[in-house]
Every structure is written in C-alpha cells, then in structure tokens.
C-alpha cells in the first residue's frame, strides 16, 4: 500500500527538552519526505536547545547536554527545516497535539512565518487510538508485526509512523488513501491554533476554548473587552496562538473599513 498524494507529505518526529509547547525546545528532529511520484528523502538533525535538558528527559531519549553542545541551534537550522516542509502536508504520531505546535513555536521564534493554511496534517496516533487504543510500539507490533528498536530516537519513531500509516490503510478499507480525508479522520476537534486555545463553534466561527471566556466568540470579546487581546499578547501564550488572534483582530478591522 503506497500513499496517494497530491503534494509531498513530511512525516516527522521531535525529541525535546520537555512537553511544554510554549517553553520547551527541540533537541532532535527527523523528517521523512514522501513525494507524489514515490521518491523519498530523509534528514535528521541534532539540535542545541540553548537550555538545559532535564535528567528525567534524557532518561527517555538518551540525549544529553554534552551530546548537543556543539550542534547547531534551531534558529540556525530553521531555514533548512522550513525549506523541507514548505508546501507539504505533515504527518506524525501525536503530532497535532504536540509536534506541530512545538515546531510552529520554534519556527516563529526563529523568525520563520510558518502556517498550514494550504496544508493538512495527519495524526497517525489518532487513527490508531480511534481504531485500536494503543502506543507507538504496540502500533508497530500490531500493524506491522515488528518490534520498535531504538524507541524515542526521532528517526526510528518517524520511520515507524510512516510504516504504521501504510499498514493502517491496508487494514481498514473505510480509510481513504487521501491526505485530506486522513487529516479529517485524525483530527480530534476543529481548532484555529495548534494549542487548541481557539476553536470553532457550530457556525464555523472562532471561539475561546479556555479561561473565563471559554465558548464565547473571539470577535465579541475583541469588541467588548479589547484589553483581553493585549493581555494574551503580553502573557506566556504560544506564539502561534498570538498570531492567530492577531489575524482575527486584523480581519475584524478590515471588515469594518
């Protein structure tokens, strides 16, 4: 089973300093790019996160401060990473909730204006959980009959994710071999930002998904409580959430003119 692609798709995995999307940093990134004509390319980078890697995190992926001390920072790698994923669909394991949001933060922090307006994402973990409810290692064993060697190595996890998606398409006839359809199936809820702080209501309008204005239309709060926008922009929120909120505000201003 090969993927039916209208554009390239990049399977990717991150190893990081932790699980806080807004504060933690990438220490390893692997990208496996598949083209519509069947060609493939892959690249793995170790990254100096510029902050200490906690011992408990090193215990998971084995990457120490010393191992990445002489590696490039993400800011130095950002243009290469962006060039590889630009105009591509993205896929990963738990990527919608973690890898894509954190990658977006790192790219924006490096001055790269990353967005996915013309791309879709396929979260292989969500497909797995909707169908079988297991982990990455169990998924590889279940779908492919293989054991996951070097788990929590970004490259091994990336390749396992690619093999699992192909096997899922083989196993489930109701899954369409189409990236847009797979994206829709693997999306838990429709959100405007990667962190899930701004969602869409039944009318497809943006609403806040957190805090005192949870469930309230963003447009309404921007109009009745403009200070809330300033508070979010100056507080410790993900950069992509701030970017989305700014775009909504500008759209609202342009509509008035």
N, C-alpha and C positions, 0 to 999 in steps of 0.2 A: 504494500500500500504506500504510494507516494502522495504527497500533498498537492492539491490542485491550487495553484497560486496565480493571482493576477498581478502581484507585485512581490518583491522579496520579503521574507519573514526572518526576523532575527530571534532565535532562542537565546536567552541569556540568564546568567545567574550571578549574584553578588555574594561575596563574603565581606563582612563588615565589622566595625568595632562594637556593634550592639544592635538593638532593634528599635531605637527611637529614630523615626524617619527625619525629624527636624534637626537632630543633634549629632547622630552617628555618621560615620564616614566609611567609604569603601576601602577595603584592603586588597581585594582581588575581584576582577571582573572577567568573565568569559563570554564571548559572543560566537554563536554558530549561525551563519547566514546561509539561507537556502533560497536559490533563485528559481523563478518560474520554469526555466529551461533545464532544471535539475542540477545545475552547478552549485557547489558549496564552498564556503570558505570559513575559517575559524581563526579566532585570535583570543589570547588570554594575557592579561596584564596583572602583575602585582603592583600595588599602589601604596605609596607612603601616605597614611591618612592625616599626618601632621598633628595627631593627638594620640595619647597612649592607648594601646589595645589592652583592655582588661584581661586579667589572667583567666577568668571564667569563660571569656570569649575565645581566647587562644586554645583553651582546653577542647573547644568544639571543632574549630577548623585548623588548628595547628600553626597558625600564622602569628609570629612574634614581632615585637617592635624591631628586634635586630634583623629579622628576615627582610623587612621592607624599608629599613633605614636609608638605603641607597637607591631605592626605587623612585620613579617619578611621582609627583603628586597628581591628584586627579585634575587639577587645573592645567597641568602640563599635558595631560592626556586627553582632555575634554574634546579638542577639535578632532582627534583621531576617532574617538568613540562616537561622536556625533556624526562624523562622515560615514561611519559604517552602518549606523541605524537610521540615518535620514531617509525619509520617504519609504520606510519599511513598516510592515506590521510587526508587532512584538509578541513574544510568547515566553512563558516561564512557568515555574511551579510556585504558586502563591504570589505571582508577580503583580497582580492587580492591587493587592493589599500591602505589599512590601517593596519588591524590587523596582517596579516602575516609579512609585512615589519617591523612593530614596534616590534613584538615578536622576529623576527630574530635579530634585533638590541640589544634587551635586553639579548638574549641568548649569542650572540657573545661577548657582553660587559662583561658577566659573565664567559667567557672562555669556553663556550659550542660551539663546531664546528657544528652549525646547517646548514643543507641544505635540499633540497627537490628533489634531483636527482632521487630518486626511488619512489617518491610520486606525487600525483596530488592534485590540490586544486579546490574546487567547490565554486564559489561565488554565493550564493543564490540571492543576490541583483541584480546581472547582469541578471540572468534568469528572475527575476521579472521585471526589467526595460525593457528587451527585449520583454517581454510579456504584461506587464500592466502599467509600468511607475508610481510607487508609492513609499511610505515609508514603514518601517518595521511594524508600527502599522496598516497602511492601508492594507498591505500584509496579516497580520494575520486575519484581518476582512474580506478581500476579499476571501481568500482561505479557511479559517477555520471557519469563522463566529464567531470569538472570539474577545474580546477586550483585548488589551495588558495591563495587570496590572503591576505596578512597572516598567514602561519603563525606560530605562537607568540603570537598575540593570543588571549586567552582566549575572546573572543566568537566569533571566526572558527573556532577549534578546536571549540568547543561546537556550533555550528551544523553544522559538517562531520560531527561524530559522530552527530548526530540524523539527517542525511540518509543517512549510511552504513548505520545500523541499518535504516532503512526499505528501502533497496536490498538489504541482505542478506536480508531476509525475502522480497523479491520473487525473488531469485536462487536461494535454497535452499529447496525445497519441504519438506525434512525439518525445517527450523527452525520451531518452533511460535510463533505470534504471541501469546505469553503470557509475561508478565514473570517468573513463577516458573520456567518451563521455560527461558527465555533465561538467567536467573540461574544455573541449574544447569549449563547448557551452557558458560557463560563463566567458571565457577569452576574454577581450576586444581587446588586441593585444599581440603578442608573444614577451616577454621580457626575457632578460637574468638575470636581477637582479629584486628584488622586487620593487624597487623605480621607475623603468621604465626609468632609465638613459642610460641603454644599451639595445638595442632592436635587432631584427633580420631583415635582409633585405630579398628580394625575393629569394636569393640564400641560405638562412638559415645561413648567416654569421653575426657576431656581428657588430653592428654599434652604434656610439654615437647618443643618442636621445636628446641631449641638447647642448647648447653653440655654440661656433664658429665652431666646427667640427660636428655639427648635420648632420646625414645622411652619414657620412664618416666611412669607415670600421675601426674598432678598430685596427686591425693588421697593417694597413697602418700608422696610427698615432703613434703607438708604435715604428715603424721603423723610420719614418721621423722626429718625434718630441718626443724623449724619455723624455724630461722634463715635458711633459704633464702628464705622468704617475706619476711622483714624485709630481707634483702639486696637483693632485687629492688625492694621498695618504696622503698628509700633510694638506689638506684643510678639511672643515667641510662637508664631504660627508658621506652618510650612510656606516656603516662598511661592510654590505653585498655587496654593490656596489664595495667597495675597494677589497673585497675578490674575486669577480667575475673577476674584472680587473686583479688582480694578477694571477688568474688561466689562463686567456687568455695569459698573458705575458709568464708564465712558459710553457704553451703548445707550444707557438711560439718558445721558446728557445729549447725545446726538439725536435721539428720538424727539427730544423737546425742541431742538433747533429746526 
